[in-house]
Structure formats: C-alpha cells, structure tokens
Amino acid sequence: MFKAMILLTRRADMTHEQYEQWWLGVHVPLAKQLPGLRAATFNVVQNPGAGEPDGITELWFDSREAFDAAYASEIGKKVVADSMANVSSRVRMFVDEHRVVG
C-alpha cells in the first residue's frame, strides 16, 4: 500500500476555524471522489502555532502510479485547485508506515 501525507497551512486571511469548516465541509467531499483512493484520514491540528500546519491528510492508494493517476484526473485537478485556493503552504510526503501498536 502506498501512503501520502500532506501538511496544509491555511491562508493568512483565514482563521483556523474557517480553515476547518472549509477543509471538512468542502474539501473532504471532493477528495473522497479521488479515483483509486483506498483510505483517507483528515487530521485537524489542535491550536497550531504560527507557521505550523492546520491539517494533516493521510491518503492510501495501491501504488504511487495510482496516486499520480488520481491527481491527474479531472477530480484530482479540482482537489488540487481547491487546496491551492485555500492554503498558503502544502507539503507532500510519501512515507512507509510502520505500525507498532494496534
């Protein structure tokens, strides 16, 4: 399984509460439509400090190729456009998950 983690920081003119409302109310319904998406977790950061991310997304796909294909799709392009219109920073990381408990 391929896992991507995305750290998102809200626009400067947006409060953390406004970011959370947009992210969970508008962005999540779009992201859930990504083709090939196997699982997703959207983590809202509690009381982020200046410059810290407001949200951390975890996305699982069958492969890196499936991830790339999802974001190359029409809905994938909409997901990216929606993110970039509402964040000041987006950092993507591709990780190997090692679960030690649970």
N, CA, C and O atoms as CSV, one atom per row, in Angstrom:
chain,resi,resn,atom,element,x,y,z
A,1,MET,N,N,0.857,-1.179,0.000
A,1,MET,CA,C,0.000,0.000,0.000
A,1,MET,C,C,0.898,1.237,0.000
A,1,MET,O,O,1.919,1.281,0.687
A,2,PHE,N,N,0.503,2.225,-0.774
A,2,PHE,CA,C,1.241,3.482,-0.898
A,2,PHE,C,C,0.561,4.534,-0.026
A,2,PHE,O,O,-0.660,4.685,-0.066
A,3,LYS,N,N,1.358,5.262,0.763
A,3,LYS,CA,C,0.792,6.271,1.663
A,3,LYS,C,C,1.414,7.635,1.394
A,3,LYS,O,O,2.631,7.774,1.280
A,4,ALA,N,N,0.546,8.636,1.296
A,4,ALA,CA,C,0.972,10.027,1.172
A,4,ALA,C,C,0.459,10.790,2.380
A,4,ALA,O,O,-0.666,10.577,2.832
A,5,MET,N,N,1.293,11.678,2.896
A,5,MET,CA,C,0.881,12.588,3.969
A,5,MET,C,C,1.052,14.003,3.434
A,5,MET,O,O,2.068,14.333,2.822
A,6,ILE,N,N,0.046,14.829,3.673
A,6,ILE,CA,C,0.065,16.196,3.165
A,6,ILE,C,C,-0.183,17.147,4.331
A,6,ILE,O,O,-1.207,17.057,5.008
A,7,LEU,N,N,0.760,18.056,4.560
A,7,LEU,CA,C,0.643,19.056,5.617
A,7,LEU,C,C,0.163,20.355,4.986
A,7,LEU,O,O,0.780,20.867,4.052
A,8,LEU,N,N,-0.943,20.883,5.504
A,8,LEU,CA,C,-1.569,22.073,4.934
A,8,LEU,C,C,-1.628,23.204,5.960
A,8,LEU,O,O,-2.001,22.995,7.114
A,9,THR,N,N,-1.255,24.396,5.521
A,9,THR,CA,C,-1.331,25.589,6.361
A,9,THR,C,C,-2.289,26.570,5.702
A,9,THR,O,O,-2.177,26.847,4.508
A,10,ARG,N,N,-3.215,27.089,6.469
A,10,ARG,CA,C,-4.270,27.962,5.937
A,10,ARG,C,C,-3.705,29.277,5.401
A,10,ARG,O,O,-2.584,29.674,5.720
A,11,ARG,N,N,-4.511,29.931,4.583
A,11,ARG,CA,C,-4.181,31.272,4.108
A,11,ARG,C,C,-4.108,32.229,5.294
A,11,ARG,O,O,-4.745,31.996,6.321
A,12,ALA,N,N,-3.344,33.290,5.157
A,12,ALA,CA,C,-3.162,34.264,6.235
A,12,ALA,C,C,-4.459,34.983,6.594
A,12,ALA,O,O,-4.632,35.401,7.739
A,13,ASP,N,N,-5.371,35.134,5.638
A,13,ASP,CA,C,-6.618,35.855,5.904
A,13,ASP,C,C,-7.727,34.948,6.431
A,13,ASP,O,O,-8.877,35.378,6.530
A,14,MET,N,N,-7.405,33.722,6.764
A,14,MET,CA,C,-8.382,32.729,7.202
A,14,MET,C,C,-8.072,32.329,8.646
A,14,MET,O,O,-6.914,32.092,8.990
A,15,THR,N,N,-9.100,32.253,9.488
A,15,THR,CA,C,-8.890,31.756,10.851
A,15,THR,C,C,-8.786,30.229,10.813
A,15,THR,O,O,-9.156,29.590,9.828
A,16,HIS,N,N,-8.282,29.670,11.893
A,16,HIS,CA,C,-8.194,28.211,11.982
A,16,HIS,C,C,-9.590,27.596,11.891
A,16,HIS,O,O,-9.767,26.543,11.278
A,17,GLU,N,N,-10.579,28.252,12.500
A,17,GLU,CA,C,-11.952,27.752,12.463
A,17,GLU,C,C,-12.515,27.795,11.039
A,17,GLU,O,O,-13.192,26.861,10.610
A,18,GLN,N,N,-12.236,28.869,10.316
A,18,GLN,CA,C,-12.675,28.962,8.920
A,18,GLN,C,C,-11.997,27.885,8.073
A,18,GLN,O,O,-12.624,27.269,7.210
A,19,TYR,N,N,-10.716,27.672,8.332
A,19,TYR,CA,C,-9.983,26.621,7.622
A,19,TYR,C,C,-10.636,25.266,7.870
A,19,TYR,O,O,-10.878,24.510,6.929
A,20,GLU,N,N,-10.920,24.960,9.127
A,20,GLU,CA,C,-11.519,23.671,9.477
A,20,GLU,C,C,-12.881,23.497,8.796
A,20,GLU,O,O,-13.187,22.418,8.290
A,21,GLN,N,N,-13.697,24.554,8.781
A,21,GLN,CA,C,-15.007,24.478,8.123
A,21,GLN,C,C,-14.858,24.215,6.631
A,21,GLN,O,O,-15.563,23.373,6.076
A,22,TRP,N,N,-13.941,24.932,5.976
A,22,TRP,CA,C,-13.710,24.700,4.550
A,22,TRP,C,C,-13.181,23.285,4.319
A,22,TRP,O,O,-13.692,22.559,3.466
A,23,TRP,N,N,-12.157,22.896,5.080
A,23,TRP,CA,C,-11.473,21.629,4.838
A,23,TRP,C,C,-12.419,20.442,4.972
A,23,TRP,O,O,-12.496,19.588,4.089
A,24,LEU,N,N,-13.145,20.406,6.104
A,24,LEU,CA,C,-14.027,19.268,6.355
A,24,LEU,C,C,-15.346,19.366,5.592
A,24,LEU,O,O,-15.929,18.344,5.228
A,25,GLY,N,N,-15.817,20.584,5.349
A,25,GLY,CA,C,-17.120,20.753,4.711
A,25,GLY,C,C,-17.102,20.824,3.198
A,25,GLY,O,O,-18.076,20.445,2.548
A,26,VAL,N,N,-16.001,21.307,2.627
A,26,VAL,CA,C,-15.913,21.483,1.176
A,26,VAL,C,C,-14.860,20.548,0.567
A,26,VAL,O,O,-15.132,19.835,-0.399
A,27,HIS,N,N,-13.667,20.565,1.142
A,27,HIS,CA,C,-12.557,19.827,0.532
A,27,HIS,C,C,-12.692,18.312,0.678
A,27,HIS,O,O,-12.453,17.574,-0.278
A,28,VAL,N,N,-13.068,17.851,1.856
A,28,VAL,CA,C,-13.190,16.399,2.067
A,28,VAL,C,C,-14.166,15.755,1.080
A,28,VAL,O,O,-13.832,14.722,0.500
A,29,PRO,N,N,-15.362,16.325,0.865
A,29,PRO,CA,C,-16.261,15.704,-0.113
A,29,PRO,C,C,-15.651,15.597,-1.520
A,29,PRO,O,O,-15.937,14.645,-2.247
A,30,LEU,N,N,-14.816,16.568,-1.903
A,30,LEU,CA,C,-14.120,16.476,-3.191
A,30,LEU,C,C,-13.082,15.360,-3.163
A,30,LEU,O,O,-13.039,14.513,-4.056
A,31,ALA,N,N,-12.245,15.371,-2.126
A,31,ALA,CA,C,-11.144,14.410,-2.031
A,31,ALA,C,C,-11.642,12.971,-1.977
A,31,ALA,O,O,-10.981,12.068,-2.491
A,32,LYS,N,N,-12.792,12.750,-1.364
A,32,LYS,CA,C,-13.345,11.393,-1.278
A,32,LYS,C,C,-13.646,10.806,-2.652
A,32,LYS,O,O,-13.797,9.592,-2.790
A,33,GLN,N,N,-13.734,11.655,-3.663
A,33,GLN,CA,C,-14.040,11.202,-5.020
A,33,GLN,C,C,-12.799,10.817,-5.830
A,33,GLN,O,O,-12.921,10.386,-6.976
A,34,LEU,N,N,-11.606,10.967,-5.245
A,34,LEU,CA,C,-10.385,10.629,-5.981
A,34,LEU,C,C,-10.424,9.165,-6.418
A,34,LEU,O,O,-10.637,8.284,-5.585
A,35,PRO,N,N,-10.224,8.894,-7.693
A,35,PRO,CA,C,-10.251,7.502,-8.145
A,35,PRO,C,C,-9.089,6.713,-7.545
A,35,PRO,O,O,-7.957,7.195,-7.497
A,36,GLY,N,N,-9.380,5.506,-7.092
A,36,GLY,CA,C,-8.342,4.643,-6.544
A,36,GLY,C,C,-8.001,4.892,-5.091
A,36,GLY,O,O,-7.149,4.202,-4.531
A,37,LEU,N,N,-8.652,5.868,-4.465
A,37,LEU,CA,C,-8.385,6.152,-3.053
A,37,LEU,C,C,-8.881,4.990,-2.208
A,37,LEU,O,O,-10.057,4.632,-2.276
A,38,ARG,N,N,-7.991,4.394,-1.409
A,38,ARG,CA,C,-8.345,3.235,-0.586
A,38,ARG,C,C,-8.760,3.632,0.827
A,38,ARG,O,O,-9.641,3.009,1.420
A,39,ALA,N,N,-8.127,4.663,1.358
A,39,ALA,CA,C,-8.458,5.146,2.704
A,39,ALA,C,C,-7.947,6.574,2.829
A,39,ALA,O,O,-7.034,6.989,2.115
A,40,ALA,N,N,-8.554,7.319,3.753
A,40,ALA,CA,C,-8.131,8.698,3.984
A,40,ALA,C,C,-8.430,9.082,5.421
A,40,ALA,O,O,-9.460,8.708,5.983
A,41,THR,N,N,-7.515,9.831,6.001
A,41,THR,CA,C,-7.708,10.401,7.329
A,41,THR,C,C,-7.362,11.879,7.242
A,41,THR,O,O,-6.310,12.249,6.721
A,42,PHE,N,N,-8.252,12.720,7.754
A,42,PHE,CA,C,-8.030,14.160,7.780
A,42,PHE,C,C,-7.881,14.570,9.238
A,42,PHE,O,O,-8.840,14.505,10.007
A,43,ASN,N,N,-6.685,14.991,9.617
A,43,ASN,CA,C,-6.355,15.330,10.999
A,43,ASN,C,C,-6.288,16.842,11.156
A,43,ASN,O,O,-5.444,17.490,10.537
A,44,VAL,N,N,-7.168,17.414,11.977
A,44,VAL,CA,C,-7.152,18.848,12.257
A,44,VAL,C,C,-6.203,19.072,13.432
A,44,VAL,O,O,-6.374,18.479,14.496
A,45,VAL,N,N,-5.209,19.927,13.235
A,45,VAL,CA,C,-4.234,20.224,14.278
A,45,VAL,C,C,-4.904,21.086,15.343
A,45,VAL,O,O,-5.580,22.064,15.021
A,46,GLN,N,N,-4.717,20.727,16.600
A,46,GLN,CA,C,-5.285,21.491,17.711
A,46,GLN,C,C,-4.374,22.664,18.039
A,46,GLN,O,O,-3.187,22.475,18.307
A,47,ASN,N,N,-4.918,23.863,18.019
A,47,ASN,CA,C,-4.197,25.078,18.394
A,47,ASN,C,C,-2.837,25.204,17.715
A,47,ASN,O,O,-1.817,25.268,18.402
A,48,PRO,N,N,-2.796,25.241,16.392
A,48,PRO,CA,C,-1.499,25.344,15.722
A,48,PRO,C,C,-0.828,26.679,16.008
A,48,PRO,O,O,-1.488,27.717,16.066
A,49,GLY,N,N,0.477,26.645,16.185
A,49,GLY,CA,C,1.247,27.864,16.373
A,49,GLY,C,C,1.519,28.526,15.033
A,49,GLY,O,O,1.206,27.971,13.980
A,50,ALA,N,N,2.094,29.699,15.081
A,50,ALA,CA,C,2.408,30.436,13.855
A,50,ALA,C,C,3.298,29.592,12.950
A,50,ALA,O,O,4.323,29.067,13.383
A,51,GLY,N,N,2.894,29.469,11.695
A,51,GLY,CA,C,3.678,28.725,10.730
A,51,GLY,C,C,3.505,27.219,10.772
A,51,GLY,O,O,4.051,26.509,9.927
A,52,GLU,N,N,2.755,26.722,11.741
A,52,GLU,CA,C,2.528,25.282,11.836
A,52,GLU,C,C,1.333,24.893,10.972
A,52,GLU,O,O,0.454,25.717,10.720
A,53,PRO,N,N,1.298,23.642,10.518
A,53,PRO,CA,C,0.167,23.200,9.700
A,53,PRO,C,C,-1.148,23.238,10.475
A,53,PRO,O,O,-1.171,23.055,11.692
A,54,ASP,N,N,-2.231,23.477,9.759
A,54,ASP,CA,C,-3.575,23.433,10.334
A,54,ASP,C,C,-4.204,22.062,10.154
A,54,ASP,O,O,-5.120,21.689,10.887
A,55,GLY,N,N,-3.711,21.315,9.178
A,55,GLY,CA,C,-4.262,19.996,8.916
A,55,GLY,C,C,-3.230,19.067,8.314
A,55,GLY,O,O,-2.320,19.493,7.603
A,56,ILE,N,N,-3.392,17.790,8.613
A,56,ILE,CA,C,-2.514,16.757,8.062
A,56,ILE,C,C,-3.402,15.670,7.467
A,56,ILE,O,O,-4.210,15.058,8.165
A,57,THR,N,N,-3.241,15.445,6.185
A,57,THR,CA,C,-4.016,14.434,5.477
A,57,THR,C,C,-3.172,13.181,5.294
A,57,THR,O,O,-1.986,13.257,4.975
A,58,GLU,N,N,-3.800,12.029,5.500
A,58,GLU,CA,C,-3.167,10.750,5.205
A,58,GLU,C,C,-4.012,10.077,4.126
A,58,GLU,O,O,-5.216,9.889,4.299
A,59,LEU,N,N,-3.379,9.720,3.021
A,59,LEU,CA,C,-4.074,9.095,1.900
A,59,LEU,C,C,-3.402,7.778,1.544
A,59,LEU,O,O,-2.175,7.700,1.489
A,60,TRP,N,N,-4.197,6.749,1.304
A,60,TRP,CA,C,-3.672,5.444,0.914
A,60,TRP,C,C,-4.182,5.077,-0.475
A,60,TRP,O,O,-5.372,5.192,-0.768
A,61,PHE,N,N,-3.267,4.638,-1.313
A,61,PHE,CA,C,-3.551,4.145,-2.659
A,61,PHE,C,C,-2.829,2.811,-2.836
A,61,PHE,O,O,-1.976,2.452,-2.024
A,62,ASP,N,N,-3.166,2.087,-3.885
A,62,ASP,CA,C,-2.489,0.819,-4.152
A,62,ASP,C,C,-1.023,1.014,-4.523
A,62,ASP,O,O,-0.190,0.154,-4.236
A,63,SER,N,N,-0.703,2.140,-5.158
A,63,SER,CA,C,0.662,2.372,-5.639
A,63,SER,C,C,0.880,3.862,-5.886
A,63,SER,O,O,-0.065,4.650,-5.871
A,64,ARG,N,N,2.132,4.235,-6.112
A,64,ARG,CA,C,2.453,5.615,-6.475
A,64,ARG,C,C,1.790,5.959,-7.807
A,64,ARG,O,O,1.333,7.083,-8.012
A,65,GLU,N,N,1.742,4.984,-8.704
A,65,GLU,CA,C,1.110,5.202,-10.004
A,65,GLU,C,C,-0.383,5.511,-9.841
A,65,GLU,O,O,-0.924,6.371,-10.536
A,66,ALA,N,N,-1.036,4.808,-8.922
A,66,ALA,CA,C,-2.461,5.065,-8.664
A,66,ALA,C,C,-2.658,6.463,-8.076
A,66,ALA,O,O,-3.619,7.151,-8.418
A,67,PHE,N,N,-1.750,6.880,-7.193
A,67,PHE,CA,C,-1.786,8.226,-6.619
A,67,PHE,C,C,-1.652,9.270,-7.732
A,67,PHE,O,O,-2.451,10.202,-7.824
A,68,ASP,N,N,-0.632,9.100,-8.571
A,68,ASP,CA,C,-0.402,10.052,-9.663
A,68,ASP,C,C,-1.593,10.105,-10.618
A,68,ASP,O,O,-1.986,11.182,-11.067
A,69,ALA,N,N,-2.163,8.945,-10.926
A,69,ALA,CA,C,-3.323,8.900,-11.822
A,69,ALA,C,C,-4.524,9.608,-11.201
A,69,ALA,O,O,-5.270,10.294,-11.900
A,70,ALA,N,N,-4.712,9.447,-9.904
A,70,ALA,CA,C,-5.831,10.104,-9.220
A,70,ALA,C,C,-5.721,11.616,-9.338
A,70,ALA,O,O,-6.710,12.293,-9.616
A,71,TYR,N,N,-4.519,12.150,-9.128
A,71,TYR,CA,C,-4.343,13.594,-9.178
A,71,TYR,C,C,-4.268,14.135,-10.602
A,71,TYR,O,O,-4.397,15.342,-10.809
A,72,ALA,N,N,-4.062,13.264,-11.582
A,72,ALA,CA,C,-4.093,13.677,-12.984
A,72,ALA,C,C,-5.518,13.674,-13.539
A,72,ALA,O,O,-5.768,14.213,-14.617
A,73,SER,N,N,-6.447,13.066,-12.803
A,73,SER,CA,C,-7.843,13.001,-13.240
A,73,SER,C,C,-8.514,14.365,-13.088
A,73,SER,O,O,-7.971,15.267,-12.450
A,74,GLU,N,N,-9.695,14.504,-13.679
A,74,GLU,CA,C,-10.435,15.768,-13.568
A,74,GLU,C,C,-10.746,16.105,-12.114
A,74,GLU,O,O,-10.571,17.249,-11.695
A,75,ILE,N,N,-11.204,15.126,-11.343
A,75,ILE,CA,C,-11.500,15.403,-9.931
A,75,ILE,C,C,-10.211,15.706,-9.173
A,75,ILE,O,O,-10.207,16.542,-8.269
A,76,GLY,N,N,-9.125,15.040,-9.529
A,76,GLY,CA,C,-7.836,15.317,-8.892
A,76,GLY,C,C,-7.394,16.749,-9.114
A,76,GLY,O,O,-6.872,17.394,-8.204
A,77,LYS,N,N,-7.601,17.247,-10.324
A,77,LYS,CA,C,-7.261,18.642,-10.628
A,77,LYS,C,C,-8.129,19.603,-9.820
A,77,LYS,O,O,-7.655,20.652,-9.384
A,78,LYS,N,N,-9.396,19.249,-9.620
A,78,LYS,CA,C,-10.285,20.081,-8.798
A,78,LYS,C,C,-9.846,20.072,-7.338
A,78,LYS,O,O,-9.903,21.101,-6.665
A,79,VAL,N,N,-9.409,18.917,-6.848
A,79,VAL,CA,C,-8.934,18.803,-5.465
A,79,VAL,C,C,-7.721,19.709,-5.259
A,79,VAL,O,O,-7.649,20.444,-4.274
A,80,VAL,N,N,-6.775,19.653,-6.186
A,80,VAL,CA,C,-5.575,20.489,-6.080
A,80,VAL,C,C,-5.942,21.967,-6.153
A,80,VAL,O,O,-5.454,22.760,-5.347
A,81,ALA,N,N,-6.785,22.349,-7.095
A,81,ALA,CA,C,-7.179,23.756,-7.237
A,81,ALA,C,C,-7.872,24.259,-5.977
A,81,ALA,O,O,-7.627,25.382,-5.535
A,82,ASP,N,N,-8.736,23.431,-5.400
A,82,ASP,CA,C,-9.427,23.810,-4.170
A,82,ASP,C,C,-8.429,24.003,-3.033
A,82,ASP,O,O,-8.536,24.962,-2.269
A,83,SER,N,N,-7.468,23.105,-2.920
A,83,SER,CA,C,-6.438,23.248,-1.882
A,83,SER,C,C,-5.658,24.538,-2.068
A,83,SER,O,O,-5.530,25.336,-1.140
A,84,MET,N,N,-5.139,24.737,-3.270
A,84,MET,CA,C,-4.261,25.874,-3.501
A,84,MET,C,C,-4.978,27.211,-3.346
A,84,MET,O,O,-4.332,28.227,-3.088
A,85,ALA,N,N,-6.290,27.229,-3.497
A,85,ALA,CA,C,-7.059,28.462,-3.294
A,85,ALA,C,C,-7.268,28.766,-1.816
A,85,ALA,O,O,-7.663,29.877,-1.462
A,86,ASN,N,N,-7.007,27.785,-0.949
A,86,ASN,CA,C,-7.326,27.957,0.470
A,86,ASN,C,C,-6.156,27.756,1.422
A,86,ASN,O,O,-6.325,27.874,2.636
A,87,VAL,N,N,-4.985,27.459,0.900
A,87,VAL,CA,C,-3.829,27.253,1.775
A,87,VAL,C,C,-2.682,28.157,1.353
A,87,VAL,O,O,-2.597,28.588,0.204
A,88,SER,N,N,-1.803,28.433,2.308
A,88,SER,CA,C,-0.594,29.194,1.998
A,88,SER,C,C,0.593,28.263,1.806
A,88,SER,O,O,1.608,28.645,1.225
A,89,SER,N,N,0.456,27.034,2.301
A,89,SER,CA,C,1.545,26.070,2.184
A,89,SER,C,C,0.973,24.665,2.108
A,89,SER,O,O,0.024,24.322,2.815
A,90,ARG,N,N,1.573,23.851,1.230
A,90,ARG,CA,C,1.189,22.444,1.098
A,90,ARG,C,C,2.470,21.647,0.938
A,90,ARG,O,O,3.221,21.852,-0.016
A,91,VAL,N,N,2.720,20.737,1.873
A,91,VAL,CA,C,3.911,19.892,1.821
A,91,VAL,C,C,3.451,18.449,1.697
A,91,VAL,O,O,2.733,17.943,2.559
A,92,ARG,N,N,3.870,17.782,0.611
A,92,ARG,CA,C,3.517,16.373,0.408
A,92,ARG,C,C,4.714,15.502,0.750
A,92,ARG,O,O,5.848,15.807,0.380
A,93,MET,N,N,4.445,14.415,1.460
A,93,MET,CA,C,5.478,13.446,1.805
A,93,MET,C,C,4.945,12.059,1.499
A,93,MET,O,O,3.776,11.764,1.748
A,94,PHE,N,N,5.797,11.217,0.965
A,94,PHE,CA,C,5.436,9.831,0.703
A,94,PHE,C,C,6.188,8.989,1.723
A,94,PHE,O,O,7.412,9.076,1.825
A,95,VAL,N,N,5.456,8.174,2.476
A,95,VAL,CA,C,6.043,7.512,3.638
A,95,VAL,C,C,5.815,6.005,3.610
A,95,VAL,O,O,4.901,5.502,2.958
A,96,ASP,N,N,6.678,5.305,4.342
A,96,ASP,CA,C,6.495,3.889,4.637
A,96,ASP,C,C,5.999,3.813,6.073
A,96,ASP,O,O,6.715,4.186,7.002
A,97,GLU,N,N,4.796,3.339,6.253
A,97,GLU,CA,C,4.186,3.274,7.583
A,97,GLU,C,C,4.637,2.001,8.297
A,97,GLU,O,O,4.627,0.915,7.718
A,98,HIS,N,N,5.032,2.151,9.565
A,98,HIS,CA,C,5.415,1.019,10.411
A,98,HIS,C,C,4.559,1.077,11.667
A,98,HIS,O,O,4.895,1.775,12.623
A,99,ARG,N,N,3.468,0.352,11.664
A,99,ARG,CA,C,2.554,0.339,12.804
A,99,ARG,C,C,3.149,-0.564,13.880
A,99,ARG,O,O,3.484,-1.717,13.607
A,100,VAL,N,N,3.282,-0.046,15.107
A,100,VAL,CA,C,3.897,-0.825,16.182
A,100,VAL,C,C,2.896,-1.243,17.254
A,100,VAL,O,O,3.161,-2.171,18.018
A,101,VAL,N,N,1.756,-0.572,17.318
A,101,VAL,CA,C,0.684,-0.938,18.249
A,101,VAL,C,C,-0.628,-0.814,17.487
A,101,VAL,O,O,-0.809,0.113,16.696
A,102,GLY,N,N,-1.537,-1.743,17.725
A,102,GLY,CA,C,-2.855,-1.664,17.104
A,102,GLY,C,C,-2.856,-2.320,15.793
A,102,GLY,O,O,-3.885,-2.353,15.119
